Amino acid sequence: MPAKSPTDPDAAEFAGQLFFRLWRVTHTRIAERLDSIGLTPAAFGVLNLLGKQDAASQQEIGRSMGIDPSTMVALLDKLEGDGLASRRPHPEDRRAREVAITSKGRKALERGRRLNGEVEDEVLKGLSKTERRRLLELLRQALVSSPPQPPWTSAEGN
């Protein structure tokens, strides 16, 4: 019986192994594509969240995305420095800062979404549209019910 190739999907029998391998193939491709427009996956994630609502506090964004507060500040500093987001005093909480996506940020977000879609099409080409929707539903369900973990920091990579 021939040995299984390290890329053989049957060689990965546990969800964690499959998650890691699928994350790796997706992450490396999207990181390369986003880099071509000056974004990291983390910055794209923040822009994507901001693109779905008018504005959010730094704390809300960090909590939503599971990002450590100091890492969140650094991400927002970069987005603001690049003109993709702006911070202003929160209208209801003097201690908080509200973050909004700029028009330049919306353009970058649209380019990022297009690039992300291309990567997903490439990586998930073996699934139908219905299967892709179901995969997203299952991943969201698993994430919501998974054990809590410490917030992500930039030391873990982009």
N, C-alpha and C positions, 0 to 999 in steps of 0.2 A: 504494500500500500504506500503510495507516494506521500511524502511529508506535505503538510498544508503550507501554503505560502503565507507570509506575514500579512498580506493584504486580503486573504481569504475571509469573507464575512463570517463564515461558519467557525473560524478560529476564535472569534470573540463571542463567548456564550453568555456574558453578563452585561446587563444594561450599562453599568459604569464603563466597561470597556468600549461598548458601542458609542456611548455619549462622547467619550474622550476622542475616539477616532473620527467621529463625525464633526465634533467641535474643531478638531485640529485641521481637517481638510477645509472646513468652512472658514475658520478664523484666519488661516494663513492667506487664503485667497482674498477675503474681504479686506484684511489689513493692507495688502499690497494695492488693491484697487482704491481704497479710501486714501491711502498715502498719496496717490496721484492727484488728489484734490485738496491735500493738506489736512486731512482728518485722520484721527485714530478711531478704532472701533468704539472706545469709551466716549469720545467727543461726539461721534455720530449718534450714539445712544442717547446722550443728553439732548442733542438737537432734535432727535426724533420725539422724545418725550415733550419738549417745548413746542414742537410743531403741532401737537395734538391739543394744546390748550393755550390760552392767551399768555399766561404767565404762571410761575410757581415760585415758591420760596426755595432758597438754597437747601434748607432742611427737608422740604417735601421731595425735592428731586433726589437728594441723597438717600432718603428712606425708600422711595419708590424703586430706585435702581440698586439699592444695597451697596452704596459707595460711602466710604469713610469720609467724615467732614473735612479733614485737611486735604484729602485727595480731591474732593468736590470743589474746594476753593481753587486748587491749582488748575483743574479742568476749566472752571468758569473764568479764571484769569486768562487762560489761553484763548477760549472762545471770545471773550470780550476784547482781548488784544487784537484778535483777527477780525473784529467787527461782525462776528456771527451771533453774538448775544449781548444784551446790555443788562446791567444791574441798576436798581433804583431802590429807594426806601419802600418798604412794604406799606401799602395804604392803611392797613389795620393794626400793624404791630411795629412800633418804632424800633424795636431791637432786631427785627428781621430784614433781610434783603430779598427783593423780588427779582426774578430773572425772566427776561422776555427774549424771544428770538427776533433778530433783525431781518430786514428784507434780504440782506446779503446772506444771512443764515438760512433763510427759507430757500434761496437758490442753491446753496451748498447742500441743504437737506434733500432737495429734489434730486440733485446729481447723486448724492449718496444712496438714496432709495433706489435709483435706477441701477447703480452699481451693485447694491445688495441684491436686487432682484435677479440680475445677471448671474451672480454667484449662486443664489439659491436655485435658479433654473439649472445651472451646471451640476450642482451637487445633488439635487433631488430629482434629476431627470427620470429616474426610475419609478417615480410616484405620479399618480394622476392628480389633478387639481383637488378632487375630493379627498384623496389620501393625504395630500399636503395639509389641507384644512384640518383634517382629523388629527394629524401629527401635531400641529400647533395646539389644538385643543387638549390633547393628551399631555403634551409638555407643560402647558400652563397649569393643568390640573395637578401634575406631579410636583411642579415647583411650589404651588400654593400649599400643598400638604407635606412638603419636605421639611426636615428639621432645620431650625434656624442656623445660620452660620455668621461668622463675623463679617462686617462690611469689607468690601473689596478695597484694596489700597494700590497705589501705583507701583509699589514694590513687586506686585504680582505680575507686572507686565501690562501691555495695553489691551 
